[in-house]
Amino acid sequence: MTGEYDPVKQGIMWAKVEAMDKKIDKMERQIEELLELANKGRGGFWAGMMIVSAISGIVGFFSHRFWGS
Protein backbone atom coordinates (compact mmCIF):
# COMPACT_ATOMS: atom_id res chain seq x y z
CA MET A 1 0.00 0.00 0.00
CA THR A 2 1.31 3.40 -0.92
CA GLY A 3 -0.40 5.34 1.87
CA GLU A 4 1.25 3.51 4.77
CA TYR A 5 3.60 5.30 7.13
CA ASP A 6 7.06 3.76 7.37
CA PRO A 7 9.08 5.16 10.30
CA VAL A 8 12.28 3.48 9.09
CA LYS A 9 12.14 5.22 5.72
CA GLN A 10 11.36 8.50 7.44
CA GLY A 11 14.35 8.03 9.77
CA ILE A 12 16.64 7.32 6.82
CA MET A 13 15.32 10.37 5.00
CA TRP A 14 15.78 12.52 8.13
CA ALA A 15 19.41 11.37 8.47
CA LYS A 16 20.07 12.20 4.81
CA VAL A 17 18.58 15.68 5.23
CA GLU A 18 20.76 16.33 8.31
CA ALA A 19 23.87 15.15 6.47
CA MET A 20 23.07 17.41 3.51
CA ASP A 21 22.47 20.33 5.87
CA LYS A 22 25.93 19.87 7.39
CA LYS A 23 27.50 19.68 3.92
CA ILE A 24 25.73 22.86 2.82
CA ASP A 25 26.90 24.70 5.94
CA LYS A 26 30.48 23.58 5.26
CA MET A 27 30.22 24.69 1.61
CA GLU A 28 28.91 28.11 2.68
CA ARG A 29 31.89 28.60 5.01
CA GLN A 30 34.31 27.57 2.25
CA ILE A 31 32.69 29.95 -0.24
CA GLU A 32 32.98 32.81 2.27
CA GLU A 33 36.68 31.98 2.76
CA LEU A 34 37.22 31.95 -1.00
CA LEU A 35 35.54 35.35 -1.35
CA GLU A 36 37.73 36.77 1.41
CA LEU A 37 40.82 35.39 -0.30
CA ALA A 38 39.76 36.79 -3.67
CA ASN A 39 39.17 40.22 -2.13
CA LYS A 40 42.60 40.17 -0.48
CA GLY A 41 44.19 39.17 -3.78
CA ARG A 42 42.40 41.94 -5.62
CA GLY A 43 43.58 44.48 -3.04
CA GLY A 44 47.15 43.23 -3.34
CA PHE A 45 46.97 43.51 -7.11
CA TRP A 46 45.88 47.15 -6.97
CA ALA A 47 48.49 47.98 -4.33
CA GLY A 48 51.14 46.44 -6.58
CA MET A 49 49.87 48.41 -9.56
CA MET A 50 50.06 51.62 -7.53
CA ILE A 51 53.64 50.93 -6.42
CA VAL A 52 54.82 50.06 -9.93
CA SER A 53 53.08 53.13 -11.34
CA ALA A 54 54.72 55.39 -8.77
CA ILE A 55 58.17 53.91 -9.41
CA SER A 56 57.81 54.23 -13.18
CA GLY A 57 56.64 57.84 -12.77
CA ILE A 58 59.67 58.69 -10.65
CA VAL A 59 62.05 56.96 -13.08
CA GLY A 60 60.41 58.76 -16.00
CA PHE A 61 60.67 62.13 -14.26
CA PHE A 62 64.37 61.76 -13.46
CA SER A 63 65.27 60.27 -16.82
CA HIS A 64 63.52 63.15 -18.61
CA ARG A 65 65.11 65.72 -16.29
CA PHE A 66 68.71 64.47 -16.58
CA TRP A 67 68.81 62.82 -20.03
CA GLY A 68 66.01 64.58 -21.84
CA SER A 69 66.32 67.53 -24.19
KELUM-100672 format. One line per field, with one value per atom (N, C-alpha, C, O): x, y, z; residue in three letters; residue number from 1. Coordinates in pm, 1 decimal, padded with zeros to 6 digits. Layout:
N
x = c(X, ...)
y = c(Y, ...)
z = c(Z, ...)
code = c(ala, ...)
pos = c(NUM, ...)
//
This chain:
69
x = c(00082.9, 00000.0, 00087.9, 00188.5, 00049.4, 00131.4, 00104.7, 00188.4, -00004.9, -00040.1, 00008.8, -00019.4, 00080.5, 00125.0, 00244.4, 00327.3, 00251.5, 00360.0, 00471.0, 00447.1, 00592.3, 00705.8, 00807.5, 00877.6, 00816.8, 00908.1, 01055.9, 01138.7, 01088.5, 01227.6, 01268.9, 01376.0, 01184.5, 01214.2, 01220.4, 01303.6, 01133.9, 01136.3, 01265.6, 01324.4, 01309.7, 01435.1, 01554.6, 01644.4, 01555.9, 01663.9, 01662.7, 01767.3, 01544.5, 01532.5, 01576.5, 01643.9, 01539.9, 01578.5, 01730.8, 01788.9, 01794.6, 01941.1, 02007.5, 02107.8, 01951.9, 02007.0, 01993.4, 02085.6, 01880.2, 01858.3, 01957.1, 02012.5, 01980.2, 02075.6, 02216.9, 02291.4, 02254.0, 02387.3, 02403.9, 02509.0, 02300.8, 02307.0, 02313.7, 02381.8, 02244.6, 02246.7, 02387.7, 02433.4, 02456.2, 02593.5, 02686.4, 02774.1, 02667.1, 02750.2, 02727.9, 02823.2, 02605.0, 02573.2, 02635.2, 02689.1, 02627.8, 02690.4, 02841.3, 02899.4, 02904.3, 03048.2, 03081.5, 03180.1, 02999.7, 03022.0, 03006.9, 03083.5, 02909.9, 02890.8, 03012.7, 03055.9, 03069.1, 03189.4, 03306.0, 03382.2, 03320.9, 03430.6, 03414.1, 03512.7, 03293.1, 03268.6, 03302.0, 03361.0, 03264.8, 03297.8, 03449.4, 03500.2, 03522.2, 03668.0, 03727.7, 03823.0, 03673.0, 03722.0, 03697.9, 03783.7, 03582.5, 03553.7, 03649.4, 03696.5, 03678.5, 03773.0, 03911.1, 03978.5, 03952.1, 04082.2, 04087.1, 04187.6, 03980.4, 03975.7, 03982.4, 04050.0, 03913.8, 03917.1, 04056.0, 04101.4, 04123.4, 04259.6, 04351.9, 04437.2, 04335.5, 04418.9, 04396.2, 04490.5, 04272.9, 04240.5, 04301.6, 04352.6, 04297.1, 04357.6, 04508.4, 04567.9, 04570.7, 04714.9, 04752.8, 04855.5, 04671.7, 04697.5, 04697.3, 04787.8, 04596.0, 04587.5, 04697.8, 04747.0, 04737.1, 04848.7, 04976.8, 05056.2, 04996.8, 05114.3, 05113.2, 05217.0, 04997.9, 04987.4, 05020.5, 05085.0, 04977.5, 05005.8, 05156.1, 05212.4, 05219.4, 05363.7, 05442.6, 05531.4, 05410.7, 05481.5, 05458.2, 05550.7, 05338.0, 05307.8, 05387.9, 05440.6, 05396.3, 05472.1, 05620.2, 05683.7, 05675.0, 05816.7, 05843.7, 05941.9, 05758.7, 05781.4, 05766.3, 05835.5, 05678.0, 05664.5, 05789.6, 05835.3, 05844.2, 05967.5, 06083.2, 06158.3, 06098.4, 06205.4, 06187.5, 06285.2, 06067.3, 06041.1, 06072.4, 06127.2, 06038.5, 06067.4, 06217.9, 06265.5, 06292.4, 06436.8, 06506.9, 06601.7, 06462.6, 06527.0, 06501.6, 06589.7, 06381.4, 06352.4, 06430.5, 06478.2, 06442.8, 06510.8, 06661.9, 06720.2, 06724.8, 06870.5, 06916.0, 07021.9, 06837.9, 06881.0, 06793.7, 06822.6, 06691.4, 06600.7, 06652.4, 06750.2, 06587.2, 06631.9, 06579.9, 06607.6)
y = c(-00118.0, 00000.0, 00125.0, 00131.8, 00220.3, 00340.0, 00441.9, 00529.6, 00435.0, 00534.1, 00499.7, 00573.8, 00390.5, 00350.7, 00433.0, 00474.7, 00455.3, 00530.4, 00433.5, 00334.3, 00462.8, 00376.3, 00458.1, 00540.9, 00436.7, 00516.5, 00493.1, 00582.1, 00376.2, 00347.6, 00433.8, 00494.4, 00438.9, 00522.1, 00669.2, 00743.5, 00711.4, 00850.5, 00878.9, 00985.9, 00785.5, 00803.1, 00812.0, 00893.6, 00728.5, 00732.1, 00865.5, 00927.0, 00909.3, 01036.6, 01151.4, 01243.4, 01147.6, 01251.6, 01257.4, 01365.9, 01142.0, 01136.6, 01194.7, 01265.3, 01165.0, 01219.6, 01371.6, 01440.7, 01423.7, 01568.1, 01634.8, 01739.7, 01576.8, 01633.2, 01632.5, 01729.1, 01523.4, 01515.1, 01620.7, 01684.0, 01639.3, 01740.9, 01881.2, 01968.3, 01903.5, 02033.3, 02065.4, 02179.0, 01967.1, 01986.9, 02016.0, 02101.9, 01944.9, 01967.8, 02108.3, 02174.8, 02152.3, 02285.6, 02393.3, 02491.8, 02375.0, 02470.4, 02477.3, 02585.8, 02362.4, 02357.9, 02427.3, 02500.4, 02404.4, 02468.6, 02620.3, 02694.2, 02667.4, 02811.2, 02874.1, 02981.9, 02808.3, 02860.3, 02864.5, 02961.2, 02760.7, 02756.8, 02865.7, 02926.8, 02890.1, 02995.0, 03131.7, 03215.8, 03154.9, 03281.0, 03298.7, 03408.8, 03190.7, 03197.9, 03228.0, 03305.2, 03168.3, 03195.1, 03340.1, 03402.0, 03394.2, 03534.6, 03627.5, 03725.9, 03596.6, 03677.5, 03672.5, 03774.9, 03554.5, 03538.7, 03614.1, 03677.7, 03607.2, 03679.2, 03829.8, 03900.4, 03879.4, 04022.5, 04066.4, 04174.8, 03984.0, 04016.8, 04018.6, 04106.6, 03922.7, 03917.2, 04037.3, 04092.3, 04077.3, 04193.7, 04319.9, 04404.6, 04333.4, 04448.4, 04449.2, 04554.7, 04332.3, 04322.5, 04358.5, 04422.4, 04318.5, 04350.5, 04501.6, 04555.8, 04569.8, 04714.8, 04787.9, 04890.6, 04736.6, 04798.1, 04783.3, 04876.9, 04666.5, 04644.4, 04735.2, 04789.4, 04752.1, 04841.4, 04985.0, 05056.9, 05026.5, 05161.7, 05180.9, 05284.0, 05083.2, 05092.6, 05097.0, 05180.7, 05008.5, 05005.7, 05135.2, 05187.1, 05187.5, 05312.6, 05428.8, 05512.8, 05432.7, 05539.4, 05529.5, 05630.6, 05409.8, 05391.5, 05430.9, 05499.7, 05388.7, 05423.3, 05573.5, 05629.6, 05639.4, 05784.4, 05856.0, 05951.9, 05809.1, 05868.5, 05847.4, 05940.8, 05725.6, 05696.4, 05781.0, 05834.6, 05793.6, 05875.6, 06021.4, 06087.9, 06073.1, 06212.7, 06239.1, 06333.5, 06154.2, 06175.8, 06150.7, 06221.6, 06052.7, 06026.9, 06143.5, 06180.3, 06200.1, 06315.3, 06438.4, 06516.9, 06454.2, 06571.9, 06570.5, 06674.1, 06453.7, 06446.9, 06408.8, 06453.4, 06327.2, 06282.1, 06335.9, 06312.0, 06405.4, 06458.5, 06587.1, 06644.9, 06630.6, 06752.8, 06877.7, 06988.4)
z = c(00000.0, 00000.0, 00000.0, 00070.5, -00077.6, -00091.9, 00017.9, 00039.0, 00087.2, 00187.2, 00327.1, 00421.2, 00343.2, 00476.9, 00521.9, 00441.1, 00651.0, 00713.1, 00751.1, 00819.9, 00706.2, 00737.4, 00816.7, 00758.7, 00947.0, 01029.7, 00995.4, 01015.0, 00945.5, 00909.3, 00789.9, 00790.6, 00688.9, 00572.2, 00610.8, 00558.7, 00700.7, 00744.1, 00821.0, 00805.2, 00902.9, 00976.9, 00883.7, 00904.8, 00780.9, 00681.9, 00608.9, 00588.2, 00570.4, 00500.3, 00590.9, 00544.7, 00718.2, 00813.1, 00827.7, 00832.1, 00835.1, 00846.8, 00721.9, 00731.9, 00604.9, 00481.4, 00477.5, 00434.3, 00521.8, 00523.4, 00619.1, 00586.1, 00735.7, 00831.1, 00774.3, 00791.0, 00707.0, 00646.7, 00537.6, 00527.4, 00456.7, 00351.2, 00411.3, 00357.3, 00521.0, 00587.3, 00636.8, 00623.9, 00692.7, 00738.8, 00620.6, 00629.9, 00510.6, 00392.2, 00335.9, 00295.2, 00333.8, 00281.6, 00370.3, 00319.8, 00502.7, 00593.8, 00570.8, 00570.9, 00551.2, 00525.9, 00392.9, 00384.0, 00290.7, 00161.4, 00172.3, 00110.4, 00249.6, 00268.0, 00333.8, 00293.0, 00435.4, 00500.8, 00403.2, 00401.9, 00321.4, 00225.2, 00119.0, 00077.7, 00075.5, -00023.7, 00035.7, -00032.2, 00161.9, 00226.8, 00236.9, 00215.8, 00269.2, 00275.9, 00138.6, 00128.0, 00034.9, -00099.9, -00140.4, -00203.3, -00104.9, -00135.2, -00061.9, -00118.9, 00065.1, 00140.6, 00075.6, 00063.5, 00034.5, -00029.8, -00162.4, -00194.1, -00238.7, -00366.9, -00344.2, -00419.0, -00242.9, -00213.4, -00168.4, -00205.0, -00089.8, -00048.2, -00169.0, -00180.8, -00258.2, -00378.3, -00467.4, -00524.4, -00479.2, -00562.1, -00502.0, -00575.3, -00370.1, -00303.8, -00321.6, -00343.3, -00312.5, -00334.2, -00476.0, -00499.1, -00569.9, -00710.8, -00731.1, -00794.5, -00677.6, -00697.1, -00621.4, -00668.1, -00505.8, -00433.3, -00514.4, -00523.1, -00573.6, -00658.5, -00780.2, -00818.1, -00841.3, -00956.0, -00916.5, -00992.9, -00799.5, -00752.7, -00729.2, -00766.3, -00668.8, -00641.9, -00772.8, -00789.0, -00864.5, -00993.2, -01069.6, -01132.1, -01066.0, -01134.4, -01074.5, -01147.4, -00942.6, -00876.7, -00911.9, -00941.8, -00908.6, -00941.4, -01086.1, -01114.0, -01177.6, -01318.3, -01340.9, -01425.8, -01267.2, -01277.0, -01228.7, -01290.8, -01118.1, -01065.1, -01161.5, -01189.7, -01212.1, -01308.0, -01433.7, -01486.0, -01481.9, -01600.1, -01576.5, -01664.5, -01458.1, -01425.8, -01425.7, -01488.7, -01353.8, -01345.7, -01478.9, -01512.6, -01554.1, -01682.0, -01779.7, -01857.4, -01774.6, -01860.9, -01814.7, -01896.7, -01684.9, -01629.3, -01656.2, -01688.0, -01643.5, -01658.4, -01799.0, -01843.3, -01870.0, -02002.6, -02116.0, -02233.2, -02083.0, -02184.4, -02244.9, -02197.3, -02348.2, -02419.3, -02352.6, -02398.8)
code = c(met, met, met, met, thr, thr, thr, thr, gly, gly, gly, gly, glu, glu, glu, glu, tyr, tyr, tyr, tyr, asp, asp, asp, asp, pro, pro, pro, pro, val, val, val, val, lys, lys, lys, lys, gln, gln, gln, gln, gly, gly, gly, gly, ile, ile, ile, ile, met, met, met, met, trp, trp, trp, trp, ala, ala, ala, ala, lys, lys, lys, lys, val, val, val, val, glu, glu, glu, glu, ala, ala, ala, ala, met, met, met, met, asp, asp, asp, asp, lys, lys, lys, lys, lys, lys, lys, lys, ile, ile, ile, ile, asp, asp, asp, asp, lys, lys, lys, lys, met, met, met, met, glu, glu, glu, glu, arg, arg, arg, arg, gln, gln, gln, gln, ile, ile, ile, ile, glu, glu, glu, glu, glu, glu, glu, glu, leu, leu, leu, leu, leu, leu, leu, leu, glu, glu, glu, glu, leu, leu, leu, leu, ala, ala, ala, ala, asn, asn, asn, asn, lys, lys, lys, lys, gly, gly, gly, gly, arg, arg, arg, arg, gly, gly, gly, gly, gly, gly, gly, gly, phe, phe, phe, phe, trp, trp, trp, trp, ala, ala, ala, ala, gly, gly, gly, gly, met, met, met, met, met, met, met, met, ile, ile, ile, ile, val, val, val, val, ser, ser, ser, ser, ala, ala, ala, ala, ile, ile, ile, ile, ser, ser, ser, ser, gly, gly, gly, gly, ile, ile, ile, ile, val, val, val, val, gly, gly, gly, gly, phe, phe, phe, phe, phe, phe, phe, phe, ser, ser, ser, ser, his, his, his, his, arg, arg, arg, arg, phe, phe, phe, phe, trp, trp, trp, trp, gly, gly, gly, gly, ser, ser, ser, ser)
pos = c(1, 1, 1, 1, 2, 2, 2, 2, 3, 3, 3, 3, 4, 4, 4, 4, 5, 5, 5, 5, 6, 6, 6, 6, 7, 7, 7, 7, 8, 8, 8, 8, 9, 9, 9, 9, 10, 10, 10, 10, 11, 11, 11, 11, 12, 12, 12, 12, 13, 13, 13, 13, 14, 14, 14, 14, 15, 15, 15, 15, 16, 16, 16, 16, 17, 17, 17, 17, 18, 18, 18, 18, 19, 19, 19, 19, 20, 20, 20, 20, 21, 21, 21, 21, 22, 22, 22, 22, 23, 23, 23, 23, 24, 24, 24, 24, 25, 25, 25, 25, 26, 26, 26, 26, 27, 27, 27, 27, 28, 28, 28, 28, 29, 29, 29, 29, 30, 30, 30, 30, 31, 31, 31, 31, 32, 32, 32, 32, 33, 33, 33, 33, 34, 34, 34, 34, 35, 35, 35, 35, 36, 36, 36, 36, 37, 37, 37, 37, 38, 38, 38, 38, 39, 39, 39, 39, 40, 40, 40, 40, 41, 41, 41, 41, 42, 42, 42, 42, 43, 43, 43, 43, 44, 44, 44, 44, 45, 45, 45, 45, 46, 46, 46, 46, 47, 47, 47, 47, 48, 48, 48, 48, 49, 49, 49, 49, 50, 50, 50, 50, 51, 51, 51, 51, 52, 52, 52, 52, 53, 53, 53, 53, 54, 54, 54, 54, 55, 55, 55, 55, 56, 56, 56, 56, 57, 57, 57, 57, 58, 58, 58, 58, 59, 59, 59, 59, 60, 60, 60, 60, 61, 61, 61, 61, 62, 62, 62, 62, 63, 63, 63, 63, 64, 64, 64, 64, 65, 65, 65, 65, 66, 66, 66, 66, 67, 67, 67, 67, 68, 68, 68, 68, 69, 69, 69, 69)
//
